[in-house]
Amino acid sequence: MLFKMVSKSELYRKLIKSPPRVSILYYLAEHGPSRFLELKKGTGLSTGAIYHHLKSLEEFVVQDENKSYRLNEKGLRLVALLKQEGGAPNTQFASVNDALLETSPTLLKAISFVSFTWLFRMLASSVALSVAVLIAGFEFCVLINEKFSQSFLFLGNFADPVTNAFIALISLDAFSTLFSLMVSGAYEETRKKVELLFEPALLSSLCVGVALLHLTKALFSLGGYYSLLSIPVVVWCTLTLSSSISYFRGIEFIPSLFFPFSFTMFYEAFYSLSYLDFPSEHFNTIGFFALGVFSLFVARWIDRSIKKEVKGGIKKAIL
C-alpha cells in the first residue's frame, strides 16, 4: 500500500502529546464543569494558552449554557484511555513549542497560521483534500517552470518542466525523512516502512512549500519591485517547509528551520557535480556539501539542547 492512511487513534495521540492539553483534560475530569477562571487557576496556564488548547480540544471539551467547560462523552473516553495507558498530567513541557506558547501565544498562533499548520491538520485527516492540494500545487509549479524555464529549472536545462517539478517534490520528500532521522530520530519507523515516503498529506504539504519557492523565483526573475517582494515570500516558503516536517515528522520546530537550508546546500553540491570539468567547481562541491553536513549537526545540537532526557523517558524543554 503506497499511501498511508492516518487513523483516528494516531490523530488523537498527536493531539494529546502536549502536557497543557493533558492537564486541561484531567482537570475537567476531576472537577467537572468549570468556568474559565477556575480552569486557568487549576491548570496554571495563561489565558492565551488555554484558549489555544481548548480550540484544539473542541472535539472533546464543550461549553454548556452556563459558559462552563466540561468533557463530553468522547472526552471522558479519552481520559479513561489515558489513565488506562498510564498517562498522567505533567507540568513539564514536552517540547519547546509548548514553552513558546506559554511565553508568546499570539506570536506562535501567527506563525502557525502563516506556515499553514491549520491546512496541515485538514490534510492529515483527508486523503481527498491531500490529493487535491497536491495536484493544484504541482500544476502551479509546472506552469511557473514553463514560464521561467531558462532561469531556475531545478535540474538546469536537463529536464522538462513536469519532470523538473516532480523531481523537486520527491527529493524534498525523501530528504525530509533523512533530515528528521539525522536530527531527532523522531521517525524511526520510516527505516522499515518505505511507503511513508508517499504519504499524501506530507507530499501535499511539501508541494505548498515548493509552490511558494517557485513563486519566489518567479518574482525575483521579474526584477524591480517584484524582486523585493520575493524576500518575504522566501521567508514564507521557509516557514511552510519547516512547519510541514515539524507537523508530519514530529520534529521540533526550531531545528526544523534548518531543513530548507540543508536541502539547498546538498542540492547545490550535487548540481555542481555536473560541472566538475571546471577546477573551481571542485571547491564549490566540497563547500556546499560541508555546509549541508554542518547544518545537520547544528540542527541536531539545537534539538538536543532544547530537550533532554529525564527520569521516565519524558522530555522537557530547557526554556
Contacts in CASP RR format, 6 or more apart in sequence:
PFRMAT RR
TARGET T0000
AUTHOR 0000-0000-0000
METHOD contacts of the structure
MODEL  1
MLFKMVSKSELYRKLIKSPPRVSILYYLAEHGPSRFLELKKGTGLSTGAI
YHHLKSLEEFVVQDENKSYRLNEKGLRLVALLKQEGGAPNTQFASVNDAL
LETSPTLLKAISFVSFTWLFRMLASSVALSVAVLIAGFEFCVLINEKFSQ
SFLFLGNFADPVTNAFIALISLDAFSTLFSLMVSGAYEETRKKVELLFEP
ALLSSLCVGVALLHLTKALFSLGGYYSLLSIPVVVWCTLTLSSSISYFRG
IEFIPSLFFPFSFTMFYEAFYSLSYLDFPSEHFNTIGFFALGVFSLFVAR
WIDRSIKKEVKGGIKKAIL
1 195 0 8 1.000
2 195 0 8 1.000
2 198 0 8 1.000
3 127 0 8 1.000
3 195 0 8 1.000
3 198 0 8 1.000
3 199 0 8 1.000
3 200 0 8 1.000
4 193 0 8 1.000
4 195 0 8 1.000
4 196 0 8 1.000
4 198 0 8 1.000
4 199 0 8 1.000
5 127 0 8 1.000
6 124 0 8 1.000
6 125 0 8 1.000
6 201 0 8 1.000
11 124 0 8 1.000
11 125 0 8 1.000
12 78 0 8 1.000
14 124 0 8 1.000
15 21 0 8 1.000
15 56 0 8 1.000
15 57 0 8 1.000
16 22 0 8 1.000
16 25 0 8 1.000
16 78 0 8 1.000
16 82 0 8 1.000
17 94 0 8 1.000
18 53 0 8 1.000
18 94 0 8 1.000
18 95 0 8 1.000
18 97 0 8 1.000
18 98 0 8 1.000
19 89 0 8 1.000
19 90 0 8 1.000
19 91 0 8 1.000
19 92 0 8 1.000
19 93 0 8 1.000
19 94 0 8 1.000
19 98 0 8 1.000
20 43 0 8 1.000
20 45 0 8 1.000
20 49 0 8 1.000
20 53 0 8 1.000
20 98 0 8 1.000
20 101 0 8 1.000
20 102 0 8 1.000
21 53 0 8 1.000
21 56 0 8 1.000
21 57 0 8 1.000
22 82 0 8 1.000
22 87 0 8 1.000
22 89 0 8 1.000
22 90 0 8 1.000
23 43 0 8 1.000
23 45 0 8 1.000
23 89 0 8 1.000
23 90 0 8 1.000
23 91 0 8 1.000
24 39 0 8 1.000
24 43 0 8 1.000
24 45 0 8 1.000
24 50 0 8 1.000
24 53 0 8 1.000
24 54 0 8 1.000
24 57 0 8 1.000
24 61 0 8 1.000
25 57 0 8 1.000
25 60 0 8 1.000
25 61 0 8 1.000
25 71 0 8 1.000
25 75 0 8 1.000
25 78 0 8 1.000
25 79 0 8 1.000
25 82 0 8 1.000
26 79 0 8 1.000
26 82 0 8 1.000
26 88 0 8 1.000
26 89 0 8 1.000
27 34 0 8 1.000
27 39 0 8 1.000
27 42 0 8 1.000
27 43 0 8 1.000
27 89 0 8 1.000
28 34 0 8 1.000
28 39 0 8 1.000
28 61 0 8 1.000
28 69 0 8 1.000
28 70 0 8 1.000
28 71 0 8 1.000
29 71 0 8 1.000
29 76 0 8 1.000
29 79 0 8 1.000
31 38 0 8 1.000
32 70 0 8 1.000
32 71 0 8 1.000
33 64 0 8 1.000
33 66 0 8 1.000
33 68 0 8 1.000
33 69 0 8 1.000
33 70 0 8 1.000
34 68 0 8 1.000
34 69 0 8 1.000
34 70 0 8 1.000
35 67 0 8 1.000
35 68 0 8 1.000
35 69 0 8 1.000
36 50 0 8 1.000
36 67 0 8 1.000
36 69 0 8 1.000
39 50 0 8 1.000
39 69 0 8 1.000
40 46 0 8 1.000
40 47 0 8 1.000
40 50 0 8 1.000
43 50 0 8 1.000
45 53 0 8 1.000
45 102 0 8 1.000
46 102 0 8 1.000
46 105 0 8 1.000
48 105 0 8 1.000
48 106 0 8 1.000
49 101 0 8 1.000
49 102 0 8 1.000
49 105 0 8 1.000
51 105 0 8 1.000
52 101 0 8 1.000
52 105 0 8 1.000
52 108 0 8 1.000
52 109 0 8 1.000
54 61 0 8 1.000
54 69 0 8 1.000
59 74 0 8 1.000
60 71 0 8 1.000
60 72 0 8 1.000
60 74 0 8 1.000
60 75 0 8 1.000
60 78 0 8 1.000
61 69 0 8 1.000
61 70 0 8 1.000
61 71 0 8 1.000
61 72 0 8 1.000
61 75 0 8 1.000
62 69 0 8 1.000
62 70 0 8 1.000
62 71 0 8 1.000
62 72 0 8 1.000
63 69 0 8 1.000
63 70 0 8 1.000
64 70 0 8 1.000
71 79 0 8 1.000
90 314 0 8 1.000
92 310 0 8 1.000
92 314 0 8 1.000
92 316 0 8 1.000
92 317 0 8 1.000
93 99 0 8 1.000
93 102 0 8 1.000
93 316 0 8 1.000
93 317 0 8 1.000
93 319 0 8 1.000
94 314 0 8 1.000
94 315 0 8 1.000
94 316 0 8 1.000
94 317 0 8 1.000
95 252 0 8 1.000
95 306 0 8 1.000
95 307 0 8 1.000
95 315 0 8 1.000
95 317 0 8 1.000
96 252 0 8 1.000
96 253 0 8 1.000
96 254 0 8 1.000
96 306 0 8 1.000
96 307 0 8 1.000
96 317 0 8 1.000
96 319 0 8 1.000
97 108 0 8 1.000
97 252 0 8 1.000
97 253 0 8 1.000
98 317 0 8 1.000
99 317 0 8 1.000
99 319 0 8 1.000
100 107 0 8 1.000
100 108 0 8 1.000
100 319 0 8 1.000
101 108 0 8 1.000
103 319 0 8 1.000
111 239 0 8 1.000
111 243 0 8 1.000
112 118 0 8 1.000
112 243 0 8 1.000
114 236 0 8 1.000
114 239 0 8 1.000
115 236 0 8 1.000
115 239 0 8 1.000
115 240 0 8 1.000
115 242 0 8 1.000
115 243 0 8 1.000
116 205 0 8 1.000
116 208 0 8 1.000
116 240 0 8 1.000
116 243 0 8 1.000
116 244 0 8 1.000
117 243 0 8 1.000
117 247 0 8 1.000
119 133 0 8 1.000
119 205 0 8 1.000
119 208 0 8 1.000
120 201 0 8 1.000
120 205 0 8 1.000
120 243 0 8 1.000
120 244 0 8 1.000
120 247 0 8 1.000
120 248 0 8 1.000
122 129 0 8 1.000
123 129 0 8 1.000
123 130 0 8 1.000
123 133 0 8 1.000
123 200 0 8 1.000
123 201 0 8 1.000
123 204 0 8 1.000
123 205 0 8 1.000
124 201 0 8 1.000
124 247 0 8 1.000
124 248 0 8 1.000
127 200 0 8 1.000
127 201 0 8 1.000
129 204 0 8 1.000
130 200 0 8 1.000
130 201 0 8 1.000
130 203 0 8 1.000
130 204 0 8 1.000
131 200 0 8 1.000
131 204 0 8 1.000
133 204 0 8 1.000
133 205 0 8 1.000
133 207 0 8 1.000
133 208 0 8 1.000
134 200 0 8 1.000
134 203 0 8 1.000
134 204 0 8 1.000
134 207 0 8 1.000
137 204 0 8 1.000
137 207 0 8 1.000
137 208 0 8 1.000
137 210 0 8 1.000
137 211 0 8 1.000
138 165 0 8 1.000
138 166 0 8 1.000
138 169 0 8 1.000
138 207 0 8 1.000
140 211 0 8 1.000
140 214 0 8 1.000
140 215 0 8 1.000
141 165 0 8 1.000
141 168 0 8 1.000
141 169 0 8 1.000
141 207 0 8 1.000
141 210 0 8 1.000
141 211 0 8 1.000
141 214 0 8 1.000
142 161 0 8 1.000
142 162 0 8 1.000
142 165 0 8 1.000
144 211 0 8 1.000
144 214 0 8 1.000
144 215 0 8 1.000
144 217 0 8 1.000
144 218 0 8 1.000
145 153 0 8 1.000
145 154 0 8 1.000
145 161 0 8 1.000
145 162 0 8 1.000
145 164 0 8 1.000
145 165 0 8 1.000
145 214 0 8 1.000
146 161 0 8 1.000
147 218 0 8 1.000
148 217 0 8 1.000
148 218 0 8 1.000
148 221 0 8 1.000
149 157 0 8 1.000
149 161 0 8 1.000
150 157 0 8 1.000
151 217 0 8 1.000
151 221 0 8 1.000
152 217 0 8 1.000
152 221 0 8 1.000
153 159 0 8 1.000
153 161 0 8 1.000
153 164 0 8 1.000
154 164 0 8 1.000
154 165 0 8 1.000
154 167 0 8 1.000
154 168 0 8 1.000
155 163 0 8 1.000
155 164 0 8 1.000
155 167 0 8 1.000
156 164 0 8 1.000
156 271 0 8 1.000
158 274 0 8 1.000
159 167 0 8 1.000
165 210 0 8 1.000
165 214 0 8 1.000
168 210 0 8 1.000
169 203 0 8 1.000
169 206 0 8 1.000
169 207 0 8 1.000
169 210 0 8 1.000
171 263 0 8 1.000
171 267 0 8 1.000
172 206 0 8 1.000
172 210 0 8 1.000
172 241 0 8 1.000
172 263 0 8 1.000
173 197 0 8 1.000
173 198 0 8 1.000
173 202 0 8 1.000
173 203 0 8 1.000
173 206 0 8 1.000
174 197 0 8 1.000
175 259 0 8 1.000
175 262 0 8 1.000
175 263 0 8 1.000
175 266 0 8 1.000
176 202 0 8 1.000
176 206 0 8 1.000
176 244 0 8 1.000
176 245 0 8 1.000
176 248 0 8 1.000
176 249 0 8 1.000
176 259 0 8 1.000
177 187 0 8 1.000
177 190 0 8 1.000
177 196 0 8 1.000
177 197 0 8 1.000
177 249 0 8 1.000
179 245 0 8 1.000
179 249 0 8 1.000
179 251 0 8 1.000
179 259 0 8 1.000
179 262 0 8 1.000
179 263 0 8 1.000
179 296 0 8 1.000
179 299 0 8 1.000
180 186 0 8 1.000
180 187 0 8 1.000
180 190 0 8 1.000
180 245 0 8 1.000
180 249 0 8 1.000
180 250 0 8 1.000
180 251 0 8 1.000
181 187 0 8 1.000
181 188 0 8 1.000
181 190 0 8 1.000
181 191 0 8 1.000
182 296 0 8 1.000
182 299 0 8 1.000
182 300 0 8 1.000
183 251 0 8 1.000
183 255 0 8 1.000
183 256 0 8 1.000
183 258 0 8 1.000
183 296 0 8 1.000
183 299 0 8 1.000
183 300 0 8 1.000
183 303 0 8 1.000
184 250 0 8 1.000
184 251 0 8 1.000
184 252 0 8 1.000
184 255 0 8 1.000
184 300 0 8 1.000
184 303 0 8 1.000
186 249 0 8 1.000
186 250 0 8 1.000
186 251 0 8 1.000
187 196 0 8 1.000
187 249 0 8 1.000
187 250 0 8 1.000
187 251 0 8 1.000
189 196 0 8 1.000
190 196 0 8 1.000
190 197 0 8 1.000
196 202 0 8 1.000
199 248 0 8 1.000
201 248 0 8 1.000
202 244 0 8 1.000
202 248 0 8 1.000
202 249 0 8 1.000
205 240 0 8 1.000
205 244 0 8 1.000
205 247 0 8 1.000
205 248 0 8 1.000
206 241 0 8 1.000
206 244 0 8 1.000
208 240 0 8 1.000
208 244 0 8 1.000
209 237 0 8 1.000
209 240 0 8 1.000
209 241 0 8 1.000
209 244 0 8 1.000
212 233 0 8 1.000
212 234 0 8 1.000
212 236 0 8 1.000
212 237 0 8 1.000
212 240 0 8 1.000
213 234 0 8 1.000
213 237 0 8 1.000
215 233 0 8 1.000
215 237 0 8 1.000
216 230 0 8 1.000
216 233 0 8 1.000
216 234 0 8 1.000
216 237 0 8 1.000
217 230 0 8 1.000
219 226 0 8 1.000
219 227 0 8 1.000
219 229 0 8 1.000
219 230 0 8 1.000
219 233 0 8 1.000
220 226 0 8 1.000
220 227 0 8 1.000
220 230 0 8 1.000
237 260 0 8 1.000
238 257 0 8 1.000
238 260 0 8 1.000
239 257 0 8 1.000
241 259 0 8 1.000
241 260 0 8 1.000
242 253 0 8 1.000
242 256 0 8 1.000
242 257 0 8 1.000
242 259 0 8 1.000
242 260 0 8 1.000
243 253 0 8 1.000
243 256 0 8 1.000
245 251 0 8 1.000
245 256 0 8 1.000
245 259 0 8 1.000
246 252 0 8 1.000
246 253 0 8 1.000
246 256 0 8 1.000
249 256 0 8 1.000
251 303 0 8 1.000
252 302 0 8 1.000
252 303 0 8 1.000
252 306 0 8 1.000
252 307 0 8 1.000
254 302 0 8 1.000
254 303 0 8 1.000
254 306 0 8 1.000
255 299 0 8 1.000
255 300 0 8 1.000
255 302 0 8 1.000
255 303 0 8 1.000
255 306 0 8 1.000
256 299 0 8 1.000
258 295 0 8 1.000
258 296 0 8 1.000
258 298 0 8 1.000
258 299 0 8 1.000
258 302 0 8 1.000
259 299 0 8 1.000
261 292 0 8 1.000
261 295 0 8 1.000
262 292 0 8 1.000
262 295 0 8 1.000
262 296 0 8 1.000
262 299 0 8 1.000
265 288 0 8 1.000
265 289 0 8 1.000
265 291 0 8 1.000
265 292 0 8 1.000
265 295 0 8 1.000
266 288 0 8 1.000
266 289 0 8 1.000
266 292 0 8 1.000
268 284 0 8 1.000
268 288 0 8 1.000
269 284 0 8 1.000
269 285 0 8 1.000
269 287 0 8 1.000
269 288 0 8 1.000
269 289 0 8 1.000
269 292 0 8 1.000
272 281 0 8 1.000
272 284 0 8 1.000
272 285 0 8 1.000
272 288 0 8 1.000
273 285 0 8 1.000
275 281 0 8 1.000
276 282 0 8 1.000
276 285 0 8 1.000
305 318 0 8 1.000
306 317 0 8 1.000
306 318 0 8 1.000
306 319 0 8 1.000
307 315 0 8 1.000
307 316 0 8 1.000
307 317 0 8 1.000
307 318 0 8 1.000
308 315 0 8 1.000
308 316 0 8 1.000
308 318 0 8 1.000
309 315 0 8 1.000
310 316 0 8 1.000
END
